[in-house]
């Protein structure tokens, strides 16, 4: 039986909200940052980002349980002009909530990678 009616509308809404975005730069607002628990029990830092002029939400993860992940977090924060220390990093992250920033999206065939580029004033 073909997809019609409410099922068709629901499917189109789901696809529209989750379709892979084109590679490029986007202006987003940081609406939240927190630790989340993923299926394997790890707890990465998760940034909730909303693309300006859209209802699309992106999530950027920093895997801070590894040295390489911490370095990526520090590089992203430095791109936003936020130089921090271990004692101040939580406040630094929290203070970015509500900020508009420019990000780069790059789909590598498996993952959609998001990098922080600069803060917008």
Number of C-alpha atoms within 10 A of each C-alpha: 3 6 9 10 8 9 11 12 12 12 13 12 11 11 11 11 14 12 9 10 13 11 14 11 15 18 19 25 23 22 16 16 20 14 15 14 11 9 7 6 8 13 17 19 20 18 20 17 24 20 18 14 8 9 9 15 16 19 16 17 20 20 19 17 12 10 10 12 16 14 14 16 21 18 17 20 21 15 17 17 12 17 14 15 10 7 8 10 16 13 10 16 19 14 12 19 16 13 14 20 22 18 22 16 16 16 14 9 6 6 8 17 15 20 17 22 20 18 19 12 6
